Amino acid sequence: MRVSLSAALLLVLCFPSLAQDQRKKNIADLLNEQTYKAFHDCMAATPDDWMWLSIPWQPDLGTGIMMANEQDKPVALWTECGHPLAEI
């Protein structure tokens, strides 16, 4: 079974000592029933990861400017160049 590069990278980041100790073993052997919980806990989102949901994001600039004026707050405008899904 071939393990993707991202899975191997996560294993190295979550379990650096485990990955170093077992260099000659197949990376796929590092994720098993005994290591699953620790691996899952390493990747699981924390409450801090969800803080962006508490921001009252607005889909258009006009609404955001009106809300910011009412609350005397600044406006953060985030723009991107190109399509978020690449070359579509």
SVG drawing of the C-alpha trace seen along z (x, -y; Angstrom):
<svg xmlns="http://www.w3.org/2000/svg" viewBox="-25 -55 41 57">
<polyline fill="none" stroke="black" stroke-width="0.4" points="0.0,0.0 1.4,-3.4 1.1,-6.2 0.6,-9.7 3.3,-12.3 0.9,-14.4 0.1,-11.4 3.8,-10.7 4.5,-14.3 1.7,-14.3 3.2,-11.2 6.6,-12.8 5.2,-16.0 3.0,-14.3 5.4,-11.5 8.9,-12.7 10.6,-10.2 8.4,-7.4 9.4,-8.2 13.1,-8.4 13.1,-5.2 11.5,-3.2 13.2,-4.7 13.5,-1.3 9.9,-0.4 7.2,-1.2 5.4,-4.5 2.1,-2.7 3.1,-0.4 3.4,-3.5 -0.3,-4.1 -2.1,-1.2 -4.7,-0.6 -2.2,-1.5 -1.1,-4.8 -4.4,-5.9 -5.8,-7.8 -2.5,-9.9 -2.4,-10.5 -6.1,-11.6 -5.6,-13.9 -2.6,-15.5 -4.8,-16.4 -8.1,-17.2 -9.2,-20.8 -9.0,-22.7 -11.4,-25.5 -8.8,-28.0 -9.0,-26.6 -12.7,-27.6 -12.3,-31.2 -12.7,-32.6 -16.4,-31.5 -17.0,-34.2 -16.1,-37.0 -19.3,-38.5 -18.0,-38.0 -20.0,-39.8 -20.3,-38.6 -20.1,-42.1 -18.1,-45.2 -21.1,-47.6 -22.7,-45.7 -19.3,-45.4 -18.7,-49.1 -22.1,-50.0 -21.7,-47.6 -18.2,-48.9 -19.5,-52.5 -22.3,-51.6 -19.9,-49.9 -17.0,-52.3 -14.7,-49.5 -12.3,-49.0 -12.9,-46.9 -10.6,-44.1 -10.8,-43.5 -9.3,-40.2 -8.9,-39.8 -7.4,-37.0 -6.1,-36.9 -7.4,-34.0 -9.9,-31.2 -9.7,-29.5 -9.8,-26.1 -6.9,-26.9 -7.1,-27.2 -10.8,-26.8"/>
</svg>
